């Protein structure tokens, strides 16, 4: 695209009413989703492969970083959490229920056509991933409570369970329904069978059913030096959703791993375990490193075979839920609400659209004050002045969020915290976060690295479990090592949102800091 064309598009977007621009995208979404599913009838298989790819990337990071001694070539398995926000109706621990939130869209996501296309594509992929995980686990879930975990069954399965009169049989049916779906290998409950048993023990029918339920591995590679007798398989296990009521959120537990497998249907002898190629830890280092590229290539081939190459998913668009923040004159609010409500009636009945309209005068007041602070940041020359200027800008931005109480330069006995926020936000998703939110500001001449992220996460951990969300600001961006460190810590409940100058300038120019931090929070959760 030429600079002239890009400028023309930006001018057109600025002239277009925000509601009309968002409506233009929303109007096309149902048709785009239907067209995608029609063109790709095997999309569930494709999404499953994409989830495996996501898991293998994290497994590789864990093995290569060597930060967790339990994840290595000796034990190439990682337990991950695929986080999902939820909407609740009533108390799920009593008579209420909850549903999975597959994505949200803000006005900043559609500020121009290129940004909107990327944002909507990411939304569609995430929506399809969540739908795939829910379908594969049949909508089953476990609700976390003080007493443990409580099974949650979709309405269509409750009657089936209740119809089983025998109590023992009913308990077995519940346990069976809540078992994970496994590909390649799986978690098996062996009843009274113990590894130290010397004598053969009869295997129960229940154990046999568990073994038979394990699906074929999603990806298989020959181990070239011994291809006639061994192959490498991927292991992928999806557990039912775990819902955490106090957070109105939860996660799908997912296990990803690699293993050598003997070819043929005959029983494995002890000689198998003596074969050095049966133990990935004994493979030559260069061969092990080459496995990652081969797995990536094999996954690309498998995705192409179901019509789901990566290029197929880059430009598709979908939004199942829209949160719209619109800056308009007060006298036009009633008119816009009326018009948008009429347009929304043509959308899918499942679309959940919430409209947050902010008067233009308030937004403009924010923009003027924030721009002055940005100018101070840009004009600062000394390290001290740069740091103070960025902290003052950050304090002004976070103070604009209803429900945030800001304290600056808080000193504890061992730490100094740039901004300490008391979180009294009443609406999700921020209402689900801890009562304390920390903000760290770095206005360095270079990019912030992973060491600063590690220190910041330690500060969050030291808040007695009350801090689940933090914001790390770096005016000049972040090194690649930061992303890798975030990947390594993605199984934790802590969420660190990264904000650079680009994101902050976007908030300043739009006058809407809330939309920007919510968008960046979702980005952090998707890492």
C-alpha positions as CSV (number, residue, x, y, z in Angstrom):
1,X,0.0,0.0,0.0
2,X,1.4,3.4,-0.9
3,X,1.7,6.2,1.7
4,X,-0.9,8.2,-0.3
5,X,-3.4,5.3,-0.2
6,X,-2.7,4.7,3.5
7,X,-3.3,8.3,4.3
8,X,-6.5,8.3,2.3
9,X,-7.8,5.3,4.3
10,X,-6.9,7.0,7.6
11,X,-8.7,10.2,6.5
12,X,-11.7,8.1,5.5
13,X,-11.8,6.3,8.9
14,X,-11.5,9.5,10.8
15,X,-14.5,10.9,8.9
16,X,-16.6,7.8,9.4
17,X,-18.9,7.7,12.4
18,X,-17.4,5.1,14.9
19,X,-20.7,3.3,15.2
20,X,-21.1,3.0,11.5
21,X,-17.6,1.8,11.1
22,X,-18.0,-0.9,13.8
23,X,-21.4,-1.8,12.3
24,X,-19.9,-2.2,8.9
25,X,-17.6,-4.9,10.3
26,X,-20.3,-6.5,12.5
27,X,-22.8,-6.7,9.6
28,X,-20.5,-9.0,7.7
29,X,-19.4,-11.3,10.5
30,X,-22.2,-13.9,10.4
31,X,-21.7,-14.4,6.7
32,X,-18.0,-14.6,7.0
33,X,-18.1,-17.2,9.7
34,X,-20.6,-19.3,7.7
35,X,-18.5,-19.0,4.6
36,X,-15.4,-20.1,6.4
37,X,-17.1,-23.1,7.9
38,X,-18.6,-24.0,4.6
39,X,-15.2,-23.7,2.8
40,X,-13.4,-25.6,5.6
41,X,-15.7,-28.5,6.6
42,X,-12.8,-30.0,8.6
43,X,-12.1,-26.9,10.6
44,X,-12.4,-28.7,14.0
45,X,-9.5,-31.0,13.0
46,X,-7.6,-27.9,11.9
47,X,-8.1,-26.1,15.2
48,X,-7.1,-29.2,17.1
49,X,-3.8,-29.2,15.2
50,X,-3.3,-25.5,15.8
51,X,-3.8,-26.1,19.5
52,X,-1.2,-28.9,19.4
53,X,1.2,-26.5,17.6
54,X,0.6,-23.9,20.4
55,X,1.4,-26.6,23.0
56,X,4.5,-27.9,21.3
57,X,5.9,-24.3,21.1
58,X,5.5,-24.0,24.8
59,X,7.0,-27.4,25.5
60,X,10.1,-26.4,23.4
61,X,10.5,-23.2,25.4
62,X,10.3,-25.0,28.7
63,X,12.9,-27.6,27.6
64,X,15.3,-25.1,26.1
65,X,15.0,-22.6,29.0
66,X,15.8,-25.3,31.5
67,X,14.0,-23.3,34.2
68,X,11.8,-26.2,35.3
69,X,13.8,-29.3,36.2
70,X,10.7,-31.4,35.8
71,X,10.4,-30.5,32.1
72,X,13.3,-31.8,30.1
73,X,14.2,-34.4,27.5
74,X,14.1,-37.0,30.3
75,X,10.5,-36.0,30.9
76,X,9.3,-34.1,27.8
77,X,5.8,-33.2,29.0
78,X,4.3,-29.9,30.0
79,X,0.9,-29.1,31.7
80,X,-0.6,-25.9,30.3
81,X,-3.7,-23.9,31.0
82,X,-5.8,-22.4,28.2
83,X,-7.4,-19.5,29.9
84,X,-11.0,-18.3,29.1
85,X,-13.1,-15.5,30.6
86,X,-16.7,-16.5,31.5
87,X,-20.1,-14.9,31.9
88,X,-22.1,-16.0,34.9
89,X,-25.8,-16.1,35.7
90,X,-26.6,-16.5,39.3
91,X,-24.3,-18.6,41.5
92,X,-22.9,-21.6,39.5
93,X,-22.3,-23.4,42.9
94,X,-26.1,-23.3,43.5
95,X,-28.7,-23.0,40.7
96,X,-26.8,-20.6,38.5
97,X,-24.7,-21.3,35.4
98,X,-21.9,-19.9,33.4
99,X,-20.8,-19.7,29.7
100,X,-17.5,-19.3,28.0
101,X,-16.7,-15.9,26.6
102,X,-15.0,-16.4,23.2
103,X,-13.9,-12.8,22.6
104,X,-14.5,-9.1,22.7
105,X,-13.9,-6.2,20.3
106,X,-13.2,-2.6,21.3
107,X,-13.3,0.6,19.2
108,X,-9.5,0.6,19.1
109,X,-9.6,-2.7,17.4
110,X,-11.3,-1.2,14.4
111,X,-9.6,2.2,14.2
112,X,-8.6,1.3,10.6
113,X,-9.2,-1.5,8.1
114,X,-5.9,-3.1,8.5
115,X,-6.0,-3.2,12.3
116,X,-9.6,-4.4,12.3
117,X,-8.8,-7.2,9.9
118,X,-6.0,-8.4,12.1
119,X,-8.1,-8.1,15.3
120,X,-11.1,-9.9,13.9
121,X,-9.0,-12.7,12.5
122,X,-7.4,-13.2,15.9
123,X,-10.9,-13.2,17.5
124,X,-12.1,-15.8,15.0
125,X,-9.2,-18.1,15.7
126,X,-9.7,-17.8,19.4
127,X,-13.4,-18.3,19.1
128,X,-12.9,-21.5,17.1
129,X,-10.2,-22.8,19.5
130,X,-12.5,-22.4,22.5
131,X,-15.5,-24.0,20.7
132,X,-13.2,-26.9,19.7
133,X,-12.0,-27.5,23.2
134,X,-15.5,-27.3,24.6
135,X,-16.9,-29.7,22.0
136,X,-14.1,-32.2,22.5
137,X,-14.8,-32.3,26.3
138,X,-18.6,-32.4,25.6
139,X,-19.1,-29.2,27.6
140,X,-18.2,-30.9,30.9
141,X,-16.5,-28.8,33.6
142,X,-15.3,-28.8,37.1
143,X,-16.3,-25.9,39.4
144,X,-13.6,-25.0,41.9
145,X,-15.0,-24.5,45.5
146,X,-13.6,-24.3,49.0
147,X,-14.5,-28.0,49.4
148,X,-12.8,-29.1,46.2
149,X,-14.2,-29.5,42.7
150,X,-17.8,-29.9,41.8
151,X,-18.8,-31.6,38.5
152,X,-20.8,-29.4,36.1
153,X,-22.8,-31.1,33.3
154,X,-24.5,-29.4,30.3
155,X,-28.3,-29.7,30.5
156,X,-28.4,-32.4,27.8
157,X,-26.3,-34.7,29.9
158,X,-27.9,-34.2,33.3
159,X,-31.0,-36.2,32.5
160,X,-28.8,-39.1,31.3
161,X,-26.9,-39.2,34.6
162,X,-30.1,-38.9,36.7
163,X,-31.7,-41.7,34.8
164,X,-29.1,-44.2,36.1
165,X,-30.7,-45.7,39.2
166,X,-27.8,-47.6,40.6
167,X,-25.6,-45.3,42.7
168,X,-22.3,-47.1,41.9
169,X,-23.1,-47.1,38.2
170,X,-24.1,-43.4,38.3
171,X,-20.7,-42.5,40.0
172,X,-18.8,-44.4,37.3
173,X,-20.8,-42.6,34.6
174,X,-19.9,-39.3,36.2
175,X,-16.2,-40.2,36.4
176,X,-16.2,-41.5,32.8
177,X,-17.8,-38.3,31.5
178,X,-15.1,-36.1,33.3
179,X,-12.1,-38.0,32.0
180,X,-9.8,-36.2,29.6
181,X,-9.7,-36.8,25.9
182,X,-6.3,-38.2,25.0
183,X,-4.3,-38.5,21.7
184,X,-1.2,-40.8,21.6
185,X,-1.2,-41.6,25.3
186,X,-3.4,-40.8,28.3
187,X,-4.0,-40.7,32.0
188,X,-5.3,-44.1,33.1
189,X,-6.9,-45.0,36.5
190,X,-5.7,-48.6,37.1
191,X,-7.8,-49.3,40.2
192,X,-5.9,-51.8,42.4
193,X,-3.2,-52.6,39.8
194,X,0.2,-51.4,41.1
195,X,3.5,-51.1,39.3
196,X,5.3,-53.3,41.9
197,X,3.0,-56.2,41.4
198,X,5.0,-59.3,40.3
199,X,2.2,-61.5,39.4
200,X,-0.1,-60.8,36.5
201,X,-3.3,-59.1,37.6
202,X,-6.6,-59.2,35.7
203,X,-7.3,-55.8,34.2
204,X,-10.8,-54.5,34.8
205,X,-13.3,-53.7,32.1
206,X,-13.1,-50.1,33.1
207,X,-9.3,-49.9,32.5
208,X,-9.7,-51.6,29.2
209,X,-12.3,-49.0,28.1
210,X,-9.9,-46.2,29.1
211,X,-7.1,-47.7,27.1
212,X,-9.4,-48.2,24.1
213,X,-10.6,-44.6,24.3
214,X,-7.1,-43.2,23.7
215,X,-7.1,-41.7,20.2
216,X,-4.3,-42.1,17.6
217,X,-1.5,-39.5,17.9
218,X,-2.1,-36.4,16.0
219,X,1.4,-36.2,14.6
220,X,3.8,-39.1,13.9
221,X,7.5,-38.9,12.7
222,X,9.8,-41.7,11.8
223,X,13.0,-41.9,13.9
224,X,15.3,-42.4,10.9
225,X,18.2,-44.4,12.4
226,X,15.7,-47.0,13.6
227,X,12.6,-46.3,11.4
228,X,11.9,-49.9,11.1
229,X,11.0,-50.3,14.8
230,X,10.5,-46.9,16.4
231,X,8.6,-43.7,15.7
232,X,8.1,-40.4,17.5
233,X,4.6,-39.5,18.5
234,X,3.0,-36.4,20.0
235,X,0.9,-36.7,23.1
236,X,-2.0,-34.3,23.6
237,X,-4.5,-34.5,26.4
238,X,-7.5,-32.2,27.0
239,X,-9.2,-32.1,30.4
240,X,-12.7,-30.6,31.0
241,X,-12.9,-26.9,31.8
242,X,-12.0,-25.8,35.3
243,X,-14.3,-22.8,36.3
244,X,-13.2,-20.4,39.1
245,X,-16.4,-18.6,40.3
246,X,-14.7,-15.8,42.2
247,X,-12.7,-14.8,39.0
248,X,-15.6,-15.4,36.5
249,X,-12.9,-17.2,34.5
250,X,-11.2,-20.6,34.2
251,X,-9.1,-22.7,32.0
252,X,-8.8,-25.9,30.0
253,X,-6.0,-28.1,31.5
254,X,-3.9,-29.4,28.6
255,X,-1.0,-31.8,28.6
256,X,1.5,-31.9,25.7
257,X,4.4,-34.3,25.3
258,X,6.6,-36.4,23.1
259,X,7.4,-40.1,23.2
260,X,9.1,-42.9,21.3
261,X,6.7,-45.6,20.3
262,X,7.4,-49.2,19.1
263,X,6.0,-50.1,15.7
264,X,3.7,-53.1,15.3
265,X,0.9,-54.6,17.4
266,X,3.0,-57.0,19.5
267,X,3.7,-56.5,23.2
268,X,6.7,-54.4,24.0
269,X,9.6,-56.4,25.4
270,X,12.2,-55.3,27.9
271,X,14.6,-54.8,25.0
272,X,12.5,-51.8,23.9
273,X,13.5,-49.9,27.1
274,X,17.2,-50.8,26.6
275,X,17.2,-49.3,23.1
276,X,18.9,-45.8,23.3
277,X,16.5,-44.5,20.7
278,X,13.5,-45.3,23.0
279,X,14.8,-42.6,25.4
280,X,14.7,-39.1,24.0
281,X,17.2,-38.0,26.6
282,X,19.8,-40.3,25.0
283,X,19.4,-39.0,21.5
284,X,22.2,-37.0,19.9
285,X,21.7,-33.3,20.6
286,X,21.7,-32.2,17.0
287,X,19.0,-34.8,16.2
288,X,16.8,-33.6,19.1
289,X,17.1,-30.0,17.9
290,X,16.1,-31.0,14.4
291,X,12.9,-32.6,15.7
292,X,11.3,-29.2,16.3
293,X,11.6,-28.1,12.7
294,X,10.4,-31.5,11.5
295,X,7.4,-31.3,13.8
296,X,6.6,-27.8,12.5
297,X,6.8,-29.0,8.9
298,X,4.7,-32.0,9.6
299,X,2.0,-29.9,11.3
300,X,2.0,-27.5,8.3
301,X,1.4,-30.5,6.0
302,X,-1.4,-31.9,8.3
303,X,-3.1,-28.5,8.4
304,X,-2.9,-28.2,4.6
305,X,-4.4,-31.7,4.3
306,X,-7.6,-30.5,6.1
307,X,-7.6,-27.2,4.1
308,X,-6.4,-25.2,7.1
309,X,-3.1,-23.7,6.1
310,X,-2.1,-20.7,8.2
311,X,-2.7,-18.4,5.3
312,X,-6.3,-19.5,5.3
313,X,-6.9,-18.1,8.8
314,X,-5.1,-14.8,8.6
315,X,-7.8,-12.7,7.0
316,X,-11.0,-14.3,8.2
317,X,-13.0,-12.2,10.6
318,X,-15.5,-12.9,13.4
319,X,-16.7,-11.2,16.6
320,X,-19.0,-13.0,19.0
321,X,-19.0,-10.2,21.5
322,X,-18.5,-6.4,21.1
323,X,-17.7,-3.9,23.7
324,X,-17.9,-0.5,22.1
325,X,-16.6,2.8,23.5
326,X,-17.7,5.7,21.4
327,X,-16.8,9.4,21.7
328,X,-19.7,11.5,20.5
329,X,-21.4,14.8,21.5
330,X,-24.0,14.4,24.2
331,X,-26.9,15.5,22.0
332,X,-26.3,12.6,19.6
333,X,-26.3,9.8,22.3
334,X,-30.0,9.0,22.1
335,X,-29.9,9.0,18.3
336,X,-26.9,6.6,18.2
337,X,-28.3,4.2,20.8
338,X,-31.6,4.0,18.8
339,X,-29.8,3.4,15.5
340,X,-27.4,0.8,16.9
341,X,-30.1,-1.1,18.7
342,X,-32.1,-1.4,15.5
343,X,-29.0,-2.6,13.6
344,X,-28.1,-5.1,16.4
345,X,-31.4,-6.9,16.0
346,X,-30.2,-8.3,12.7
347,X,-27.3,-10.0,14.4
348,X,-27.0,-13.5,15.7
349,X,-29.1,-13.9,18.8
350,X,-26.0,-15.1,20.6
351,X,-24.1,-11.9,20.0
352,X,-23.6,-10.1,23.3
353,X,-23.2,-6.4,22.6
354,X,-22.5,-3.9,25.3
355,X,-22.3,-0.2,24.5
356,X,-20.3,2.3,26.5
357,X,-20.8,5.8,25.3
358,X,-18.6,8.6,26.7
359,X,-19.3,12.3,26.0
360,X,-16.8,13.9,23.6
361,X,-16.1,16.8,26.0
362,X,-14.7,14.4,28.6
363,X,-12.6,12.5,26.1
364,X,-11.2,15.7,24.7
365,X,-10.3,16.9,28.2
366,X,-8.4,13.7,28.7
367,X,-6.6,14.0,25.4
368,X,-5.4,17.6,26.1
369,X,-4.0,16.7,29.5
370,X,-2.4,13.5,28.3
371,X,-0.8,15.0,25.3
372,X,0.9,17.5,27.5
373,X,2.3,14.7,29.6
374,X,3.4,12.8,26.5
375,X,5.3,15.9,25.3
376,X,7.1,16.0,28.7
377,X,8.1,12.4,28.2
378,X,9.4,13.1,24.7
379,X,11.3,16.3,25.8
380,X,13.0,14.8,28.9
381,X,16.7,14.3,28.6
382,X,18.1,13.1,31.9
383,X,17.3,9.6,33.2
384,X,15.6,11.0,36.3
385,X,13.4,13.4,34.3
386,X,12.4,10.6,31.9
387,X,11.4,8.3,34.7
388,X,9.4,11.0,36.5
389,X,7.6,12.1,33.3
390,X,6.6,8.6,32.4
391,X,5.3,7.8,36.0
392,X,3.2,11.0,35.9
393,X,1.7,10.1,32.5
394,X,1.0,6.6,33.8
395,X,-0.7,7.9,36.9
396,X,-2.9,10.2,34.9
397,X,-3.9,7.4,32.5
398,X,-4.7,4.8,35.2
399,X,-6.6,7.4,37.2
400,X,-9.0,7.8,34.3
401,X,-10.3,4.2,35.0
402,X,-13.4,4.3,37.2
403,X,-12.7,2.2,40.3
404,X,-8.9,2.6,40.3
405,X,-7.4,4.3,43.4
406,X,-3.8,5.4,42.6
407,X,-0.8,5.7,45.0
408,X,2.6,6.7,43.6
409,X,6.1,5.6,44.6
410,X,5.0,3.2,47.4
411,X,8.0,1.9,49.4
412,X,7.9,-1.3,51.4
413,X,10.7,-2.7,53.6
414,X,12.2,-4.4,50.6
415,X,10.7,-2.9,47.4
416,X,9.7,0.3,45.6
417,X,6.6,0.2,43.5
418,X,6.0,3.0,41.0
419,X,2.2,2.8,41.0
420,X,0.0,0.9,43.5
421,X,-3.6,0.6,42.4
422,X,-6.5,-0.3,44.7
423,X,-8.9,-2.2,42.3
424,X,-12.5,-1.3,43.1
425,X,-13.8,-1.8,39.6
426,X,-17.3,-3.3,39.7
427,X,-17.6,-4.7,36.2
428,X,-15.7,-7.6,34.7
429,X,-13.2,-8.4,33.5
430,X,-11.2,-6.1,35.8
431,X,-13.6,-6.9,38.7
432,X,-12.3,-10.5,38.6
433,X,-8.7,-9.5,39.2
434,X,-7.1,-9.1,42.6
435,X,-7.7,-6.1,44.8
436,X,-4.2,-4.8,44.2
437,X,-2.7,-4.0,40.8
438,X,1.0,-3.0,40.4
439,X,2.4,-0.7,37.7
440,X,6.2,-0.5,36.8
441,X,7.5,2.3,34.5
442,X,10.7,2.0,32.5
443,X,11.7,5.0,30.4
444,X,15.1,3.7,29.3
445,X,17.0,4.5,26.1
446,X,16.8,0.8,25.1
447,X,14.3,-2.0,25.4
448,X,13.4,-3.7,28.7
449,X,14.6,-7.3,29.0
450,X,13.4,-10.4,30.9
451,X,15.2,-9.6,34.1
452,X,13.0,-6.7,34.7
453,X,9.9,-8.8,34.1
454,X,11.1,-11.5,36.5
455,X,11.6,-8.8,39.3
456,X,8.2,-7.3,38.6
457,X,6.5,-10.7,38.8
458,X,8.2,-11.3,42.1
459,X,6.7,-8.0,43.4
460,X,3.3,-9.2,42.3
461,X,3.8,-12.5,44.1
462,X,4.8,-10.8,47.3
463,X,1.3,-9.3,47.7
464,X,-0.1,-12.3,49.5
465,X,-2.2,-13.5,46.6
466,X,-4.1,-10.2,46.3
467,X,-2.3,-9.2,43.0
468,X,-3.2,-11.1,39.9
469,X,-2.7,-8.3,37.3
470,X,0.2,-6.0,36.7
471,X,1.3,-3.5,34.0
472,X,4.9,-3.2,32.8
473,X,5.4,0.1,30.9
474,X,8.5,0.5,28.6
475,X,8.5,3.6,26.4
476,X,11.0,2.0,24.0
477,X,9.5,-1.4,23.9
478,X,10.5,-4.9,25.0
479,X,13.3,-7.4,24.0
480,X,12.3,-10.8,22.6
481,X,13.4,-12.4,25.8
482,X,10.4,-10.8,27.5
483,X,8.0,-12.7,25.3
484,X,9.8,-16.0,26.0
485,X,9.7,-15.3,29.8
486,X,6.0,-14.7,29.5
487,X,5.5,-18.0,27.7
488,X,7.4,-19.8,30.4
489,X,5.2,-18.3,33.1
490,X,1.9,-18.7,31.2
491,X,0.7,-21.5,33.5
492,X,0.6,-19.1,36.4
493,X,-2.4,-17.1,37.5
494,X,-0.4,-13.8,37.3
495,X,-1.1,-11.7,34.2
496,X,1.5,-9.1,33.2
497,X,0.3,-6.6,30.5
498,X,3.0,-5.0,28.4
499,X,2.5,-1.4,27.4
500,X,4.9,0.5,25.0
501,X,4.8,4.0,23.6
502,X,2.7,2.9,20.6
503,X,-0.1,1.6,22.9
504,X,0.1,4.6,25.2
505,X,0.0,7.1,22.3
506,X,-3.1,5.2,21.0
507,X,-4.8,5.7,24.3
508,X,-3.9,9.3,24.4
509,X,-5.2,10.1,20.9
510,X,-8.4,8.1,21.4
511,X,-9.0,9.5,24.9
512,X,-10.0,6.0,26.0
513,X,-7.3,4.3,28.1
514,X,-9.7,1.6,29.3
515,X,-10.2,0.1,25.9
516,X,-6.5,0.0,25.3
517,X,-5.6,-1.8,28.5
518,X,-8.5,-4.3,28.1
519,X,-7.2,-5.1,24.5
520,X,-3.6,-5.5,25.8
521,X,-4.8,-7.7,28.7
522,X,-6.5,-10.0,26.2
523,X,-3.3,-10.1,24.2
524,X,-1.4,-11.1,27.4
525,X,-3.8,-13.9,28.2
526,X,-3.4,-15.3,24.7
527,X,0.3,-15.8,25.0
